């Protein structure tokens, strides 16, 4: 006779063993929260949890390598620390991954301990649910403002209505008075006054011609000044900030992320002009950064979806397919609107100012603006770009503006070349202007010569 009780117990034992084995395979002995920090610090440049970036998505990677290649966590430890060594050993699965992802070399992480890797794998296996963000003070203030907006709006409407009624009443009063004046003009009481009134405008002018000539002279002077002022400001576009085809925030890139100006504007230091960077420069970063991190700075009125949409415009312009991680060859030119553009009759060399004049310009600017100091020479002319979401022309860029800078900017005599080259001039100026210590400004070395900028 079959003992069902015995078989029932054996079945329970087998199920228990199976569950414990599955837990040992798929459960990770690690700290997911610490793994999240390590993942963000080491992996996010090339990987995301739920989509392919440069490398494959890493959510459930432990189970995936077991299913696809029969590999365990020990293999993952070796792969993460030194994937090249694993590939060179002839590991078939490792080389298949390498081929699949365009033979892109994965960074080596010998610095990660086994505990660190376990924490990362625990995070990829069971990522913690995102914490709900508490409303920020600004949002609370905004809610409060909205709460008070209705009464304020109501009050404003009342004031406008009362003002319109008062104006209407004033107009009615004026009409009444005009009617009375017309009636008075038609009466016999004004007959005597009509006989003594001035007959024509010429008589008035003859009587008060000095006053008239004075007023005409004043009006002519004001008109001349207005025309002159208008002519002088032709081509001056201070504050000009056009809308660009792809929204680019310098505050995010240069301010929040501390990206050096010359990473994008590489010719500003050694070239005559500071070129507009090509879209390939953008792709150096955005090939891996396909979406905006909402935890970073967010411009008022913008959201994550807006920034993600602008990144997609970069992909459309360069012909990049983020899903396949390859270029399609279908590109679209980006028609940027130029902001800073010197006239054709003006010669200006960026390298001369950025290299030779860097320290001199920074020192001069900070001396003239002690409460608004700069740390990068670019800001002396272009303003604090790292605080601008939309770049604008920060200065006049007129001839007078340039001359004033040349007259007040001292040549950096700590520079070895300047110290030797201007030695005789420096000694001469020391004798002529002992009170200034013989300081040399840019105008003293040809900074006001016409041919320097116009030829």
Secondary structure, 3 states (H helix, E strand, C coil): CCCHHHHHHHHHHHHHHHHHHHHHHHCCCCCHHHHHHHHHHHCCCCCCCCCCCCCCCCCCHHHHHHHHHCCCHHHHHHHHHCHHHHHHCCCHHHHHHHHHCCCCCCCCCCCCCHHHHHHHHHHHHCCCCCCCCCCCHHHHHHHHHHHHHHHHHHHHHHHHHHHHHHHHHHHHHHHHHHHHHHHHHCCHHHHHHHHHCCCCHHHHHHHCHHHHHHHHHHHHHHHHHHHHHHHHCCCCCCCCCCCCCCCCCHHHHHHHCCCCHHHHCCHHHHCCCCCCCCHHHHHHHHCCCCCCCCCCCCCCCCCHHHHHHHHHHHHHHHCEECCCCEECCCCCCCCCCCCCCCCCCCCCCHHHHHHHCHHHHHHHHHHHCCCCCCCCCHHHHHCCHHHCCCCCCCCCCCHHHHHHHHHHCECCCCCHHHHHHCHHHHHHHHHHCHHHCCCCEHHHHCCCCHHHHCC
